[in-house]
Amino acid sequence: MLEMLLFQYNDMFGEPFPLKLFAGKPEIDVIDILYDCVSNNKRYEEGMKTTVHIDDAPGLHKNDGREGPADGSEARS
């Protein structure tokens, strides 16, 4: 989902989303902001807040016990 939103943002605004500003932030926070920008046709502004909260993005629940290990392998003991 993140990749799709990054492509949409770039297509819509003619410039890449400033992903480097989000280093160390959870991926879902980036998805929420990107989705808000794309769905409301507004460029990202630093410090921008969003009320959009995607609860079930593909790959969101990695390593929380719902889908198993992030790499798809079985847990080792």
C-alpha positions as CSV (number, residue, x, y, z in Angstrom):
1,M,0.0,0.0,0.0
2,L,2.8,2.4,0.8
3,E,4.4,2.0,-2.6
4,M,1.1,2.6,-4.4
5,L,0.5,5.8,-2.4
6,L,4.0,7.0,-3.1
7,F,3.5,6.6,-6.8
8,Q,0.1,8.3,-6.6
9,Y,1.6,11.3,-4.7
10,N,4.4,11.6,-7.3
11,D,1.9,11.4,-10.2
12,M,-0.5,13.9,-8.6
13,F,2.0,16.5,-7.6
14,G,4.9,15.9,-10.0
15,E,7.4,15.5,-7.1
16,P,8.2,12.6,-4.7
17,F,6.8,12.6,-1.2
18,P,9.4,13.7,1.3
19,L,9.8,10.3,2.8
20,K,13.2,11.1,4.4
21,L,11.4,13.4,6.9
22,F,9.8,10.2,8.4
23,A,12.9,8.3,9.2
24,G,12.2,6.2,12.3
25,K,8.5,6.7,12.2
26,P,6.1,3.8,12.0
27,E,5.1,2.9,8.4
28,I,1.4,3.2,9.3
29,D,1.9,6.9,10.2
30,V,3.4,7.5,6.7
31,I,0.5,5.6,5.1
32,D,-2.0,7.7,7.0
33,I,-0.5,11.0,5.9
34,L,0.1,9.9,2.3
35,Y,-3.5,8.7,2.1
36,D,-4.8,12.0,3.4
37,C,-2.7,13.9,0.9
38,V,-3.8,11.8,-2.1
39,S,-7.4,11.5,-1.2
40,N,-7.8,15.3,-0.5
41,N,-5.4,16.5,-3.3
42,K,-3.1,18.4,-0.9
43,R,0.7,18.4,-0.8
44,Y,2.4,17.4,2.4
45,E,3.4,20.3,4.6
46,E,5.9,19.7,7.4
47,G,4.1,19.2,10.7
48,M,0.8,18.4,9.0
49,K,-1.7,16.5,11.1
50,T,-4.1,13.9,9.7
51,T,-7.4,12.5,11.0
52,V,-7.1,9.5,8.6
53,H,-6.2,6.3,10.3
54,I,-5.9,3.2,8.2
55,D,-6.4,0.2,10.5
56,D,-5.8,-2.7,8.1
57,A,-3.3,-1.8,5.4
58,P,-1.7,-4.8,3.7
59,G,1.4,-5.9,5.7
60,L,0.4,-3.7,8.6
61,H,0.3,-6.6,11.2
62,K,3.8,-7.9,10.6
63,N,5.3,-9.5,13.7
64,D,2.3,-9.0,15.9
65,G,1.3,-12.7,15.9
66,R,-1.4,-12.4,13.2
67,E,0.7,-13.2,10.1
68,G,3.8,-14.8,11.5
69,P,7.3,-13.5,11.1
70,A,7.8,-10.6,8.6
71,D,10.0,-12.8,6.4
72,G,7.4,-15.5,6.1
73,S,9.6,-18.1,7.8
74,E,8.5,-20.2,10.8
75,A,9.5,-19.0,14.2
76,R,12.6,-20.7,15.6
77,S,13.2,-21.7,19.1
